[in-house]
Amino acid sequence: MKKVLIVDDHPVIRAAVRLVLEGEGFKLIFEASSVREALSILREHEIDLMVLDLSLSDGDGLTLMERIAASDRSCRVVVFTASDPSLFQQRCMHAGAMAYVAKTTDLSQLQKAVHAVKAGYTFFKQLSSGPQDLGQRSEKQRIDELSTRELAVLRYLAQGMTNKAIAERMNLSVKTTSTYTSRLVEKLGVKSKVFLPEFVTRNGLF
């Protein structure tokens, strides 16, 4: 492995990740703060490994992984994010990630993940399957049933973005975005889209 890409919109996080990667022997390290920058670098260079955050200024990491999977490009992905693994780890695995590390853990966990992925192994947290509150479990099941695009729209709505703004961000029509919004209200069992931000916050989807 020669080239690695860090995709995160926080400079301090990128600097910390760079130190970890340098400690693992990487010398050609690229950085991107957005999906657009990441795609540009991926087009220009044969990236071997990508350390990716899920929440980016112009999109989300899950969509980026899906775009990579749908193209001729291929690189190993380590997800390094603040997003709750109980809600996102499985999705990332399905999207092709080889590791998932929460930013709340020690950086040594990221180092272990990078080391494992370099050697061709995966690195995922063992998620608890213990008893949960019935209502909480029900909401998680509803979230698990959302598509990646529906989940992205949900998170944007929770940030206060309008359907028009979301449509522009995701390259969709306003009508399509409105359809997604209506579908989210129905699937998540809330009274209206006004209650979506509360639902997102309650379930740690930011």
Secondary structure, 3 states (H helix, E strand, C coil): CCEEEEECCCHHHHHHHHHHHHHCCCCEEEEECCHHHHHHHHHHCCCCEEEECCEECCEEHHHHHHHHHCCCCCCEEEEEECCCHHHHHHHHHHHCCCEEEECCCCHHHHHHHHHHHHCCCCECCCCCCCCCCHHHHHHHHHHHCCCHHHHHHHHHHHCCCCHHHHHHHHCCCHHHHHHHHHHHHHHHCCCCHHHHHHHHHHCCCC
